[in-house]
Amino acid sequence: MSGGTRTRRQQNPPFLVRSAFLRMTPVSEVSRPPRLGRIALGVGIASLATIPLMLVLAPIGGLFGWRPPIAYELAFGGVLLLMPLLAISAVAMGHITVRRNKADGSAKMALAIGYAVLGLTVLVIGLWFVWELAMTR
């Protein structure tokens, strides 16, 4: 042997060495915990909960008069932007979960809620646009 403390058997072991971090048994789809599906459902419900929050904030803004304070405008704008962002994230997480585990029912509910909120958002934006066009003419 040429210089070194390892013997030939130690340099080329006859057995296959596997890492302790790799799983050798395949994980079935059903045995995965449905955490992401539940999180997606929670995010979808949170996006749905922003609608009544905006309905409560709108009359409160009318109490301030012609020009509401900056804090109110920031809160209303934050809720307004949070609704589609939460809906998009619920749809994305729902699709990831359905792709991983087709039997997860909460992910399918998250997809339904997310798409419904996104559709409502598009409808409201379209109505606002038509209203603005009608009022300027």
N, C-alpha and C positions, 0 to 999 in steps of 0.2 A: 504494500500500500504506500501511496505517496503522501507524505507529510500531512498530518491532521489527526485529530483524536477520535474521529468517528470511524467505525468499521464499515466494511462494504455492506453488510446486512442493514446497518442503520441508515446508510445513504439511499438504498433502494429497498424499501420494505415490500414483502411479498403480498401484503394485503392493502386494500384501498382505504386510505385515510379520509374520513369525512368530518366535516366541521360539526361541532356540537350545536350550532345555531340553525342548521338546515334540517327541516323535517323531511323524513323519508316517506311517511305515509301521506297519501293525498287527503285533503280536507274536503269533505262533501259540502254541497251548497247549503244543506239544511242545518249543519252543525255550527255555522257561523253565527255569532250573536247579532241580532238586528239593531245594533246601536245607531248606525247611520240613518236607517229608515225612520227611527223614532226622532232623531235630531231633525231630519228633513221635515217630518210632520210638525214638529214644534216650530220650526222656522216658517212653515206655511201658515200655521195658525197665528203666529206673530204678525205676518204680513196681512192676514185677514183682520187682525185686531186693530191695525192702524186706521181702518176705514171709520169705525165709530169714534176713534180718537180725533180724527179730522172733523167729524160731524159735531163733536163737542167743542173743538177749538174754534170753529168758524163763528158761532154766536158770541163766544167770549171776545173775539177780535172786534166785533161790532160794538161792544160796550166801551171800548177805548176811544171811540169817535172816529174822526176822519183818518188820522195817522196813528196806528198802533205802535207801541214801543218796539225797539230792536229785538229785545228778548223774545217777544211774542212772535215776531216775524221769523226769527231763527228757529224757534220751536216748531212753528207750522211748516216752514220749509224743510226742516229736518225730517219731520213725519212724512211730508209729501215725497221726499226722495227715498225714505226708508221703505215705503210700501213696495215699489217695483224692485228695489235691490233685494229685499227679503224674498220676494216671489221668485226672482231669477235664481237665487241661491237654493230655494226649496226645489225648484225644477231641476237644477243641475245635480243636487244631491240625490233627488229621487231617481233620476236616470242612472246615476252611478250605482245606487243600491239595487235597482231592478236588474241592472246588468250583472251585478255580483250574485244576487239572490232573488230568483224569480218568485219565490214563495212569500216574500215580505209584503204583507198587505198595507203596512203603514207607509211604505214608499209610494205605493200606488195612490193612496189618499193624498200624500204630499204633492204628487204630480197633479192630481185633479184640482186641489186647492190653489197650487201655484199657477197653473194655467188659467183658472178662473179669475184670479186676482190680476194676472197680466192682461187678460181680455178686458176686464173692467177698467184697467188703467188706460188701455188703448182707446176704449169707448169714451171715457171721460176726456181724454186729450182731443179726440176727434170732435166731440160735442163742443168743447171749449173753442177749438179752432173755427168751427162753423158759426158759433155765437159771435166770436170776434169779427168774422167776415161780415155777418149780417148787421152788426151794430155800427160798423164803420161806413157803410154805404148809405 
